[in-house]
Amino acid sequence: MAASRIAILVLALTALAFASGTALAQAERYAVFVADMETGEVLHARRADAPRFPASLTKMMTLYMLFEAERDGRITLDDMLPVSAEAASRPASRLGLAEGAEIRAEDAVRALIIASANDVAVVVAEHLGGTETAFAEAMTERARRLGLTATTFRNASGLPDPLQRTTARDMARLAYALQRDFPERYHYFAETRFAWNGRSIPSHNTLVGNMRGVDGLKTGYIRASGFNVALTAGRHERRLVAIIMGGASPAVRDAHARELLEAAFATLDARDQGRLLARLDVPRLNPIREQELLTAELAGLPGRTEQGSARSAPPVRVELADADSLAAPAAPAPEISVLSLPRGWSIQVGAYGSEAAARARLETVSAMGLEDLISGARYAPEPLERGATRLWRARFAGLDVDAARAACARLQARGEACFTVAPDA
């Protein structure tokens, strides 16, 4: 009897340890990032800058490279791409392409988005880069120029590699870049089925077509990552990007994504309604409170990424992602015009509703003991205009990459907002 009780106790403790370990592993994989693609406002973020495995979200970068090659005239969607033995050997998910076969480039696009085909990812990589390794290096270099500073690609598919890492924030930047740079190709991400060799292959992204406004983008899974998804959604002239990483299952991930998107849209709708009421002769706020509501500081600070749920009341200090690297796509909305400071790396220390507020912020930061890093920088309030709306970005421009990163690190250590901006971002 005693032995039986001991055995039961051992089993119970083992189960508890396993459950605790599973929960801990899940927490270490979890990250989310939800933002307004028009303004860059971060509506919800948790562990958004923590390193994570992208899994098949990697294929978004493979597709970016393919669309860019098409735009540059290096490939057409009617081109036939050969299948090597290396490509044919890739494990699932896959189309099952045989060595020596060919696949049309447009079919490759659909296979990557809908079927998440690893063999097709290698076909594209070898066609554009010679080898998958060389292509992955080119992916990383191009990603850095897009502002994905925490991302390294080691292959074109997202299959396990301990050095292939990204962040939820970087994946949001990539999702935005795909829509910004290739609006004429973005419709592929909204397709829900792919016809191939007499089969109809359904999309892994079940929220497309099943949740109002969702029109992309990509799912991903490896054991080390958990279940990932990148989503874009539009309602009432608003567009959101949402990245969820480390879900325990597709159902759990999708339910969480749905909850986050619904809450974010509700927050924006409520804010719009408040602005409408304010225009209907509701008494104005006092000047101090009004200025607080106009103040906006950049997201991207280690230790300040956990913004809380979008269900909570809108924060007084609205946090923005960099407006260059996370802004609205030009196609459905009025074109964004930006008056730029000199190129080179920049740091952004805030975005404000008035030029005077942005200028005051720049003067304040310039007196914070950063002379050794920003003494040669040019700075002035930089306007970002969209229709009748204008924000003034407080930027120090003309820095090299090391000075920009060091300046932001020093400011962030003091609890100040700062975000680096790449020259081509």
SESE-129216 format. One record per residue (C-alpha): residue in three letters; x, y, z. Coordinates in steps of 0.5 Angstrom, whole numbers, padded with zeros to 4 digits, always signed. Example, Ala and Ser with C-alpha at 12.3 -4.5 7.8 and 13.67 -1.06 7.14 Angstrom:
2
ALA+0025-0009+0016SER+0027-0002+0014
END
This chain:
425
MET+0000+0000+0000ALA+0006+0005+0002ALA+0009+0003-0005SER+0003+0005-0008ARG+0002+0011-0005ILE+0009+0013-0006ALA+0008+0011-0014ILE+0002+0015-0014LEU+0006+0021-0011VAL+0012+0021-0016LEU+0007+0021-0022ALA+0003+0027-0019LEU+0010+0031-0018THR+0012+0029-0025ALA+0006+0031-0028LEU+0006+0037-0024ALA+0013+0039-0026PHE+0012+0037-0033ALA+0006+0042-0033SER+0010+0047-0030GLY+0015+0046-0035THR+0011+0047-0041ALA+0008+0053-0038LEU+0014+0056-0037ALA+0017+0054-0044GLN+0010+0057-0047ALA+0011+0064-0043GLU+0018+0064-0046ARG+0016+0063-0053TYR+0010+0068-0053ALA+0010+0075-0056VAL+0005+0080-0059PHE+0005+0087-0062VAL-0001+0090-0065ALA-0001+0097-0068ASP-0004+0102-0072MET-0001+0102-0079GLU-0004+0109-0081THR-0001+0113-0075GLY+0004+0107-0072GLU+0001+0108-0065VAL+0002+0101-0061LEU-0004+0099-0058HIS-0002+0093-0055ALA+0005+0090-0054ARG+0008+0084-0049ARG+0015+0082-0050ALA+0015+0085-0057ASP+0023+0086-0057ALA+0025+0079-0054PRO+0028+0075-0059ARG+0024+0069-0062PHE+0024+0064-0067PRO+0020+0066-0073ALA+0018+0059-0076SER+0015+0060-0083LEU+0014+0068-0082THR+0021+0067-0085LYS+0017+0066-0092MET+0014+0073-0091MET+0022+0076-0093THR+0023+0070-0098LEU+0016+0073-0101TYR+0019+0080-0101MET+0025+0078-0104LEU+0021+0075-0110PHE+0017+0081-0111GLU+0023+0086-0111ALA+0026+0081-0116GLU+0020+0082-0120ARG+0019+0089-0119ASP+0027+0090-0121GLY+0026+0086-0128ARG+0030+0080-0125ILE+0024+0075-0125THR+0017+0075-0128LEU+0011+0071-0125ASP+0011+0067-0131ASP+0018+0064-0130MET+0019+0057-0129LEU+0023+0055-0123PRO+0027+0049-0123VAL+0027+0044-0117SER+0034+0042-0114ALA+0035+0035-0110GLU+0036+0040-0104ALA+0029+0043-0105ALA+0026+0036-0106SER+0029+0034-0100ARG+0026+0039-0095PRO+0021+0036-0090ALA+0014+0038-0089SER+0010+0043-0090ARG+0011+0042-0097LEU+0008+0041-0104GLY+0012+0034-0105LEU+0016+0037-0111ALA+0021+0032-0115GLU+0028+0033-0117GLY+0028+0036-0124ALA+0021+0039-0124GLU+0019+0046-0125ILE+0014+0051-0122ARG+0011+0057-0124ALA+0013+0063-0120GLU+0006+0065-0119ASP+0005+0058-0116ALA+0011+0059-0112VAL+0008+0065-0109ARG+0001+0062-0107ALA+0005+0055-0105LEU+0009+0060-0100ILE+0003+0064-0097ILE-0002+0058-0097ALA+0001+0052-0097SER+0007+0054-0093ALA+0011+0050-0097ASN+0019+0049-0095ASP+0021+0046-0102VAL+0018+0052-0105ALA+0022+0056-0101VAL+0029+0053-0103VAL+0027+0053-0110VAL+0026+0061-0110ALA+0032+0062-0106GLU+0036+0058-0111HIS+0033+0061-0117LEU+0035+0068-0114GLY+0041+0067-0110GLY+0044+0061-0112THR+0044+0058-0106GLU+0040+0058-0100THR+0045+0060-0095ALA+0047+0066-0100PHE+0040+0068-0101ALA+0039+0068-0093GLU+0045+0073-0092ALA+0041+0077-0098MET+0035+0077-0094THR+0038+0079-0087GLU+0042+0085-0091ARG+0035+0087-0094ALA+0031+0086-0088ARG+0036+0091-0084ARG+0035+0096-0089LEU+0028+0095-0088GLY+0029+0097-0080LEU+0029+0090-0078THR+0035+0091-0074ALA+0034+0085-0069THR+0033+0080-0075THR+0037+0074-0077PHE+0035+0069-0083ARG+0039+0063-0084ASN+0034+0060-0089ALA+0029+0061-0093SER+0023+0057-0090GLY+0023+0058-0083LEU+0025+0051-0081PRO+0029+0050-0075ASP+0036+0054-0074PRO+0038+0056-0067LEU+0041+0063-0070GLN+0035+0065-0074ARG+0031+0070-0070THR+0027+0076-0070THR+0022+0080-0066ALA+0015+0081-0066ARG+0016+0088-0067ASP+0021+0087-0073MET+0015+0082-0076ALA+0010+0088-0076ARG+0015+0092-0080LEU+0016+0087-0085ALA+0008+0086-0086TYR+0008+0093-0087ALA+0013+0093-0092LEU+0010+0088-0096GLN+0004+0092-0096ARG+0007+0099-0097ASP+0012+0096-0103PHE+0008+0091-0106PRO+0001+0093-0106GLU-0001+0090-0113ARG+0001+0084-0110TYR-0002+0084-0103HIS-0008+0080-0106TYR-0005+0074-0105PHE-0004+0074-0098ALA-0012+0074-0098GLU-0013+0068-0102THR-0015+0062-0098ARG-0014+0056-0103PHE-0009+0054-0107ALA-0010+0049-0113TRP-0004+0045-0115ASN-0004+0038-0119GLY-0012+0037-0118ARG-0012+0039-0111SER-0015+0044-0107ILE-0010+0046-0101PRO-0013+0050-0096SER-0010+0056-0092HIS-0007+0055-0085ASN-0009+0062-0084THR-0016+0061-0082LEU-0018+0068-0080VAL-0017+0070-0087GLY-0024+0070-0089ASN-0027+0068-0083MET-0026+0075-0079ARG-0028+0081-0081GLY-0023+0086-0085VAL-0017+0081-0084ASP-0014+0080-0091GLY-0007+0077-0089LEU-0002+0075-0088LYS+0002+0069-0086THR+0002+0063-0080GLY+0008+0059-0078TYR+0010+0053-0073ILE+0016+0050-0071ARG+0017+0046-0064ALA+0021+0052-0061SER+0017+0057-0063GLY+0010+0055-0062PHE+0004+0057-0066ASN+0006+0064-0070VAL+0001+0069-0074ALA+0002+0075-0077LEU-0004+0079-0079THR-0007+0085-0082ALA-0014+0088-0082GLY-0018+0094-0084ARG-0024+0097-0082HIS-0027+0104-0083GLU-0021+0106-0086ARG-0017+0104-0080ARG-0011+0098-0082LEU-0008+0094-0076VAL-0002+0090-0076ALA-0002+0084-0071ILE+0004+0079-0069ILE+0002+0073-0064MET+0008+0069-0063GLY+0008+0063-0059GLY+0001+0060-0058ALA+0000+0054-0055SER-0004+0051-0061PRO-0007+0054-0067ALA-0014+0055-0064VAL-0011+0058-0058ARG-0007+0063-0062ASP-0013+0065-0067ALA-0017+0066-0061HIS-0012+0071-0058ALA-0011+0074-0064ARG-0019+0075-0065GLU-0019+0078-0058LEU-0013+0083-0059LEU-0016+0086-0066GLU-0023+0087-0064ALA-0020+0090-0057ALA-0016+0095-0062PHE-0021+0097-0067ALA-0026+0098-0061THR-0021+0103-0058LEU-0020+0106-0064ASP-0027+0107-0066ALA-0029+0110-0059ARG-0023+0115-0060ASP-0026+0117-0066GLN-0033+0118-0063GLY-0030+0122-0058ARG-0027+0127-0063LEU-0033+0127-0066LEU-0037+0129-0060ALA-0031+0134-0059ARG-0033+0138-0065LEU-0040+0138-0063ASP-0039+0144-0059VAL-0037+0140-0053PRO-0032+0144-0048ARG-0025+0144-0050LEU-0020+0141-0045ASN-0016+0145-0041PRO-0009+0147-0044ILE-0005+0143-0040ARG-0009+0137-0041GLU-0010+0138-0048GLN-0002+0138-0049GLU-0002+0132-0046LEU-0006+0128-0050LEU-0003+0131-0056THR+0004+0128-0054ALA+0006+0122-0057GLU+0013+0118-0055LEU+0016+0112-0059ALA+0015+0105-0057GLY+0021+0101-0058LEU+0024+0102-0051PRO+0027+0095-0047GLY+0022+0095-0041ARG+0017+0099-0044THR+0014+0095-0049GLU+0008+0092-0044GLN+0003+0097-0046GLY-0003+0093-0043SER-0009+0091-0046ALA-0013+0095-0052ARG-0019+0094-0048SER-0016+0099-0042ALA-0017+0106-0043PRO-0013+0110-0048PRO-0007+0112-0045VAL-0005+0119-0044ARG+0002+0119-0047VAL+0000+0115-0054GLU+0006+0111-0056LEU+0008+0111-0063ALA+0012+0106-0067ASP+0017+0110-0072ALA+0012+0113-0077ASP+0017+0111-0083SER+0018+0104-0081LEU+0010+0103-0079ALA+0006+0108-0083ALA+0000+0107-0087PRO+0000+0104-0094ALA-0001+0109-0099ALA-0006+0106-0104PRO-0013+0106-0100ALA-0011+0113-0096PRO-0009+0120-0098GLU-0001+0120-0100ILE+0003+0121-0094SER+0008+0127-0095VAL+0015+0127-0091LEU+0019+0133-0091SER+0026+0130-0089LEU+0032+0132-0085PRO+0039+0130-0088ARG+0040+0122-0089GLY+0044+0117-0085TRP+0042+0114-0079SER+0037+0118-0074ILE+0034+0118-0067GLN+0027+0120-0066VAL+0026+0122-0059GLY+0018+0124-0059ALA+0013+0126-0064TYR+0008+0131-0062GLY+0002+0135-0064SER+0006+0142-0065GLU+0012+0144-0068ALA+0014+0148-0061ALA+0013+0142-0057ALA+0017+0138-0061ARG+0023+0143-0061ALA+0022+0144-0054ARG+0023+0136-0053LEU+0030+0137-0058GLU+0032+0142-0054THR+0031+0138-0047VAL+0035+0132-0050SER+0040+0136-0053ALA+0042+0138-0046MET+0042+0131-0043GLY+0050+0130-0044LEU+0050+0126-0050GLU+0055+0131-0053ASP+0060+0126-0055LEU+0055+0122-0059ILE+0050+0127-0062SER+0055+0133-0063GLY+0055+0133-0070ALA+0048+0131-0071ARG+0043+0136-0075TYR+0036+0137-0071ALA+0029+0140-0072PRO+0022+0138-0072GLU+0020+0134-0078PRO+0013+0134-0080LEU+0009+0128-0082GLU+0003+0130-0086ARG-0003+0126-0088GLY-0009+0130-0090ALA-0011+0135-0085THR-0007+0132-0080ARG+0000+0133-0078LEU+0005+0131-0073TRP+0012+0134-0071ARG+0017+0128-0070ALA+0023+0130-0066ARG+0029+0127-0069PHE+0037+0128-0069ALA+0039+0126-0076GLY+0046+0125-0080LEU+0049+0120-0075ASP+0053+0114-0076VAL+0049+0107-0074ASP+0054+0106-0067ALA+0052+0113-0065ALA+0045+0113-0066ARG+0045+0106-0062ALA+0049+0108-0057ALA+0045+0115-0056CYS+0038+0111-0055ALA+0041+0106-0051ARG+0044+0112-0046LEU+0037+0115-0046GLN+0033+0109-0045ALA+0037+0107-0039ARG+0034+0114-0036GLY+0027+0112-0038GLU+0027+0116-0044ALA+0024+0115-0051CYS+0028+0113-0056PHE+0028+0110-0063THR+0033+0109-0068VAL+0031+0110-0075ALA+0035+0107-0081PRO+0037+0111-0087ASP+0033+0107-0092ALA+0027+0105-0087
END
